């Protein structure tokens, strides 16, 4: 039996898997390892860790490369987030064997067209349509300088995305992105997000509160928190906001409002407990950017999920959610659901454990790689 090998080039260290992109990369690696792949992992980082035992357990080799923060990169036509991940040593390490290469997003793909790699199978996992992602951040950002830089980054990606046509395959995270890439370059396939949940917890009946969690270093998530606080100031129901960042900001916004609580999120075990006690999960975004991992954690480990159109466009998954498109509808849904028991656990379990199975989707990815490598 031929050994299955794969290089993965990641935009960040995927451990700990504590935000969307890192979760997707880490659990993809874990699933590929479980089906027999030898993974050679290449990570761009701001700080090189002294050791990485959690990664060493599931990869054959791991390499770290420091991001460059050269301010002159801002003046290039190439996106800053691409140029900052330009490292010659990556090419040398990719040449150590002839395994296919999976790039995690256009941010990691600066030298993918190098002559040294011309004969290699090269696949890219789209984490966002980058021009839309940076435009969304710019619209949510209050700092004027950052807003301008994000808009410029968005414009640069509008041109840079033509690089997608030179990959053997694009792997999209959402139906929308898959359709978009195929309309322009005709080389995309959709594979649902990797997320790490194995079993749907059947938690029915009533929970205790409405729940929002997210990384509040992200401007879009901060915007959602401000929006939800304004909504719940006029509701007779408890809202819990959990995050590992921006605690002072949220507490200042909450002020003396008695029905809103901030919880500092320490780890995933704490998140699981909060999800298990939640009655209504609020998963909203003001920008369209792939599939939100927080939705999958909520579906696998909690009760009702209220989403807007920017969260997911896979109807098999979104059918287990309740959609809102306005503040008025959101208020109406919360007032209705707070007195309704959750009863959909068995049906959700039967569908999602098969459709969003990481190992099954790793096999689909493996099949694509093997067909390209023949």
C-alpha positions as CSV (number, residue, x, y, z in Angstrom):
1,X,0.0,0.0,0.0
2,X,1.4,3.3,-1.0
3,X,2.0,5.7,1.8
4,X,-0.3,8.8,1.7
5,X,1.6,12.0,2.3
6,X,0.5,15.7,2.3
7,X,2.1,19.0,2.9
8,X,-0.2,21.6,4.6
9,X,0.8,25.3,4.6
10,X,-1.1,27.1,7.4
11,X,-1.5,30.8,7.9
12,X,-1.1,30.3,11.7
13,X,-0.3,27.8,14.3
14,X,-3.5,25.7,14.4
15,X,-2.9,24.8,18.1
16,X,-4.7,25.7,20.3
17,X,-7.8,25.5,18.0
18,X,-9.4,28.5,19.7
19,X,-10.8,30.5,16.7
20,X,-12.5,29.6,13.4
21,X,-9.5,29.3,11.1
22,X,-7.4,27.4,13.6
23,X,-10.2,25.0,14.4
24,X,-10.7,24.2,10.7
25,X,-7.0,23.5,10.1
26,X,-6.4,21.5,13.3
27,X,-9.3,19.2,13.0
28,X,-8.7,18.6,9.3
29,X,-5.1,17.6,10.1
30,X,-6.4,15.3,12.9
31,X,-9.0,13.7,10.6
32,X,-6.4,13.1,7.8
33,X,-4.0,11.6,10.3
34,X,-6.8,9.2,11.5
35,X,-7.3,7.9,7.9
36,X,-3.6,7.3,7.5
37,X,-2.0,10.4,6.1
38,X,1.6,11.5,7.0
39,X,1.3,15.3,7.3
40,X,4.1,17.7,6.8
41,X,2.8,20.9,8.5
42,X,4.2,24.4,7.7
43,X,2.9,27.2,9.9
44,X,3.4,31.0,9.6
45,X,3.5,32.5,13.1
46,X,4.3,35.7,14.9
47,X,6.2,33.8,17.6
48,X,7.8,30.4,17.2
49,X,6.8,28.0,20.0
50,X,9.5,26.2,22.0
51,X,7.6,22.9,21.5
52,X,4.4,21.6,20.0
53,X,3.5,18.2,21.4
54,X,-0.1,18.4,20.4
55,X,0.9,18.9,16.7
56,X,3.8,16.4,17.0
57,X,1.2,13.7,17.9
58,X,-0.7,14.0,14.6
59,X,1.9,15.2,12.0
60,X,5.2,13.7,10.8
61,X,7.0,17.0,10.7
62,X,6.1,20.6,11.7
63,X,7.9,23.7,10.5
64,X,7.4,27.2,11.8
65,X,8.2,30.4,9.8
66,X,8.1,33.9,11.3
67,X,5.8,36.4,9.7
68,X,7.4,39.5,8.4
69,X,5.9,42.9,9.4
70,X,7.9,45.0,7.0
71,X,5.9,48.3,6.7
72,X,7.0,48.7,3.1
73,X,4.9,45.7,2.1
74,X,1.9,48.0,2.5
75,X,3.0,49.8,-0.7
76,X,3.0,46.6,-2.8
77,X,0.3,45.6,-5.2
78,X,0.4,42.2,-3.5
79,X,-1.8,42.0,-0.4
80,X,0.2,42.6,2.8
81,X,-1.2,39.4,4.4
82,X,0.4,37.4,1.5
83,X,3.7,39.2,1.5
84,X,4.1,38.9,5.2
85,X,4.1,35.1,4.7
86,X,6.9,35.1,2.1
87,X,9.7,32.7,3.2
88,X,12.3,31.0,1.0
89,X,12.8,28.3,3.6
90,X,9.3,27.1,3.0
91,X,10.2,26.2,-0.6
92,X,13.2,24.2,0.5
93,X,11.1,22.2,2.9
94,X,8.3,21.6,0.4
95,X,11.0,20.1,-1.9
96,X,12.0,17.4,0.6
97,X,9.5,15.1,-1.0
98,X,7.0,15.1,-3.9
99,X,3.7,15.0,-1.8
100,X,0.8,17.1,-2.8
101,X,0.6,20.6,-1.2
102,X,-2.6,22.0,0.5
103,X,-2.4,25.7,1.0
104,X,-4.7,27.1,3.7
105,X,-6.0,30.3,2.0
106,X,-4.4,32.7,-0.5
107,X,-2.5,34.2,2.4
108,X,-0.1,31.3,2.4
109,X,0.4,30.9,-1.4
110,X,2.9,33.6,-2.3
111,X,5.5,31.3,-3.9
112,X,3.2,28.5,-5.0
113,X,4.0,29.2,-8.7
114,X,7.8,28.9,-8.1
115,X,9.7,26.7,-10.7
116,X,10.8,24.4,-7.8
117,X,7.1,23.4,-7.4
118,X,6.0,23.2,-11.1
119,X,5.5,19.5,-11.1
120,X,3.6,19.3,-7.9
121,X,-0.1,18.8,-7.2
122,X,-1.3,22.0,-5.5
123,X,-4.7,22.5,-3.8
124,X,-6.0,25.5,-1.9
125,X,-8.6,25.6,0.9
126,X,-10.6,28.8,0.7
127,X,-11.3,30.2,4.1
128,X,-12.9,33.3,2.7
129,X,-13.3,35.4,-0.4
130,X,-10.5,37.6,0.9
131,X,-11.7,40.8,-0.8
132,X,-15.1,40.4,0.8
133,X,-13.6,39.5,4.2
134,X,-11.3,42.5,4.4
135,X,-14.0,44.8,3.1
136,X,-16.3,43.6,5.8
137,X,-13.6,44.2,8.5
138,X,-13.1,47.7,7.1
139,X,-16.8,48.5,7.3
140,X,-16.9,47.3,10.9
141,X,-13.7,49.0,12.0
142,X,-13.8,52.3,13.8
143,X,-10.1,53.2,13.7
144,X,-9.7,55.3,10.5
145,X,-6.1,54.2,9.7
146,X,-7.1,50.5,10.1
147,X,-10.2,51.1,8.1
148,X,-8.2,52.5,5.2
149,X,-5.6,49.7,5.3
150,X,-8.3,47.0,5.3
151,X,-10.0,48.6,2.3
152,X,-6.7,48.7,0.5
153,X,-6.1,45.0,1.3
154,X,-9.6,44.2,-0.1
155,X,-8.8,46.0,-3.3
156,X,-5.5,44.1,-3.7
157,X,-7.2,40.8,-3.3
158,X,-9.7,41.6,-6.0
159,X,-6.7,41.4,-8.4
160,X,-4.8,38.7,-6.6
161,X,-7.7,36.2,-6.6
162,X,-6.9,35.4,-10.2
163,X,-4.2,33.2,-8.8
164,X,-6.9,30.7,-8.0
165,X,-7.1,29.5,-11.6
166,X,-3.6,28.1,-11.4
167,X,-4.4,25.6,-8.6
168,X,-5.3,22.0,-9.5
169,X,-8.3,22.3,-7.2
170,X,-10.0,24.9,-5.0
171,X,-11.8,23.5,-1.9
172,X,-14.5,25.9,-0.8
173,X,-16.0,26.2,2.7
174,X,-19.4,27.5,1.6
175,X,-21.8,26.9,-1.3
176,X,-21.6,30.6,-2.2
177,X,-17.8,30.6,-2.5
178,X,-17.9,27.4,-4.4
179,X,-20.3,28.8,-7.0
180,X,-18.3,32.0,-7.2
181,X,-15.0,30.3,-7.9
182,X,-16.5,27.9,-10.4
183,X,-18.2,30.8,-12.3
184,X,-14.8,32.4,-12.8
185,X,-12.2,29.6,-12.8
186,X,-14.2,26.3,-13.0
187,X,-12.0,24.4,-10.5
188,X,-13.8,24.3,-7.2
189,X,-15.3,21.6,-5.0
190,X,-17.3,22.1,-1.8
191,X,-16.3,20.3,1.4
192,X,-18.0,21.2,4.6
193,X,-15.9,22.7,7.4
194,X,-13.9,20.6,9.7
195,X,-14.9,21.3,13.3
196,X,-13.9,18.5,15.8
197,X,-17.3,17.6,17.1
198,X,-18.1,13.9,16.9
199,X,-21.5,13.5,18.5
200,X,-24.6,15.7,18.7
201,X,-25.5,16.1,22.4
202,X,-29.2,15.6,22.7
203,X,-30.1,18.5,25.0
204,X,-33.8,19.1,24.9
205,X,-36.2,21.0,27.0
206,X,-35.3,24.4,28.5
207,X,-32.0,26.2,29.0
208,X,-31.4,29.2,31.2
209,X,-30.4,32.1,28.8
210,X,-29.6,33.4,25.4
211,X,-25.9,33.0,24.5
212,X,-23.4,34.7,22.3
213,X,-19.7,33.8,22.2
214,X,-16.9,35.0,19.9
215,X,-13.4,36.4,19.6
216,X,-13.9,40.1,20.3
217,X,-10.6,41.1,18.8
218,X,-12.5,40.9,15.6
219,X,-14.3,44.1,14.6
220,X,-17.4,42.3,13.2
221,X,-17.9,40.4,16.5
222,X,-17.6,43.6,18.5
223,X,-20.2,45.1,16.3
224,X,-22.5,42.1,16.9
225,X,-22.0,42.4,20.7
226,X,-23.0,46.1,20.7
227,X,-26.1,45.3,18.6
228,X,-27.1,42.5,21.0
229,X,-26.7,44.6,24.1
230,X,-29.0,47.2,22.6
231,X,-31.5,44.5,21.8
232,X,-31.5,42.9,25.3
233,X,-31.7,46.2,27.1
234,X,-35.4,46.1,26.0
235,X,-36.0,42.4,26.7
236,X,-37.1,40.5,29.8
237,X,-34.7,37.6,29.2
238,X,-31.1,36.9,30.2
239,X,-28.2,37.3,27.7
240,X,-24.8,35.8,28.5
241,X,-21.8,37.0,26.4
242,X,-18.6,34.9,26.6
243,X,-15.2,35.8,25.2
244,X,-11.5,35.5,26.1
245,X,-11.0,39.1,25.0
246,X,-12.3,42.7,25.4
247,X,-13.8,42.1,28.8
248,X,-13.5,45.8,29.9
249,X,-15.2,47.0,26.7
250,X,-18.2,44.6,27.1
251,X,-18.6,45.4,30.8
252,X,-18.6,49.1,30.0
253,X,-21.3,48.6,27.3
254,X,-23.4,46.5,29.7
255,X,-23.3,49.1,32.4
256,X,-26.0,48.5,35.0
257,X,-28.2,46.4,32.7
258,X,-29.3,43.6,35.0
259,X,-30.2,40.9,32.5
260,X,-26.9,40.9,30.6
261,X,-23.8,39.1,31.9
262,X,-20.2,38.9,30.6
263,X,-18.3,35.6,31.2
264,X,-14.6,35.5,30.6
265,X,-14.1,32.4,28.5
266,X,-11.1,30.4,29.8
267,X,-11.1,27.2,27.6
268,X,-13.2,24.9,25.5
269,X,-14.5,22.9,28.5
270,X,-16.0,26.1,29.9
271,X,-17.6,26.9,26.5
272,X,-19.1,23.4,26.4
273,X,-20.7,24.0,29.8
274,X,-22.1,27.4,28.7
275,X,-23.5,25.9,25.5
276,X,-25.2,23.0,27.4
277,X,-27.0,25.5,29.6
278,X,-28.0,27.9,26.9
279,X,-31.6,27.9,25.5
280,X,-31.1,30.3,22.5
281,X,-27.8,30.6,20.7
282,X,-27.3,33.9,18.8
283,X,-25.0,33.5,15.9
284,X,-25.0,36.7,13.8
285,X,-22.5,38.5,11.5
286,X,-22.5,41.7,9.6
287,X,-20.2,40.3,6.9
288,X,-20.4,37.3,4.7
289,X,-17.3,35.1,5.3
290,X,-17.6,31.4,4.8
291,X,-19.1,29.2,7.6
292,X,-19.0,30.3,11.2
293,X,-17.5,27.6,13.4
294,X,-19.4,28.9,16.4
295,X,-22.6,27.7,14.7
296,X,-21.4,24.1,14.5
297,X,-20.4,24.0,18.2
298,X,-23.9,25.4,19.0
299,X,-25.7,22.9,16.9
300,X,-23.7,19.9,18.3
301,X,-23.9,21.0,21.9
302,X,-26.9,23.2,22.5
303,X,-30.5,24.0,21.7
304,X,-32.1,26.7,19.5
305,X,-29.9,28.6,17.1
306,X,-30.8,31.9,15.6
307,X,-28.7,33.0,12.6
308,X,-28.7,35.6,9.9
309,X,-27.9,35.0,6.2
310,X,-24.1,35.7,6.7
311,X,-23.5,32.6,8.9
312,X,-24.0,29.6,6.6
313,X,-25.5,28.9,3.2
314,X,-25.6,25.1,3.4
315,X,-29.3,24.3,3.7
316,X,-28.7,20.9,5.1
317,X,-27.2,22.6,8.2
318,X,-29.2,25.9,8.2
319,X,-32.5,23.9,8.3
320,X,-31.8,23.3,12.0
321,X,-31.6,27.0,12.6
322,X,-34.1,29.8,12.8
323,X,-33.3,32.8,10.5
324,X,-33.7,36.5,11.3
325,X,-33.2,39.5,9.0
326,X,-34.1,42.4,11.3
327,X,-33.9,43.6,14.9
328,X,-37.7,43.4,15.1
329,X,-37.8,39.8,14.0
330,X,-34.9,38.9,16.4
331,X,-36.8,40.4,19.3
332,X,-40.0,38.5,18.3
333,X,-38.1,35.2,18.0
334,X,-36.5,35.6,21.4
335,X,-39.8,36.4,23.1
336,X,-41.4,33.3,21.4
337,X,-38.6,30.8,21.9
338,X,-37.9,31.6,25.6
339,X,-41.1,29.8,26.5
340,X,-40.8,26.9,24.0
341,X,-39.0,23.6,24.9
342,X,-36.4,22.4,22.4
343,X,-37.5,19.1,20.9
344,X,-35.3,18.7,17.7
345,X,-32.4,16.8,19.2
346,X,-32.9,13.3,17.7
347,X,-33.5,14.6,14.1
348,X,-30.5,16.9,14.3
349,X,-28.3,14.0,15.6
350,X,-29.3,11.7,12.7
351,X,-28.4,14.2,10.0
352,X,-25.4,16.2,11.3
353,X,-23.4,13.3,12.6
354,X,-23.2,11.9,9.1
355,X,-23.1,15.0,7.0
356,X,-20.6,16.9,9.1
357,X,-18.4,14.0,10.0
358,X,-14.8,15.1,9.9
359,X,-13.4,11.6,8.9
360,X,-15.9,11.2,6.1
361,X,-15.0,14.6,4.7
362,X,-11.3,13.8,5.1
363,X,-12.0,10.7,2.9
364,X,-13.6,13.0,0.3
365,X,-10.6,15.3,0.4
366,X,-8.3,12.2,0.1
367,X,-10.2,11.1,-3.0
368,X,-9.7,14.5,-4.6
369,X,-6.0,14.4,-3.9
370,X,-5.6,10.9,-5.2
371,X,-7.4,11.7,-8.4
372,X,-5.1,14.7,-9.0
373,X,-2.0,12.7,-8.2
374,X,-2.5,9.9,-10.8
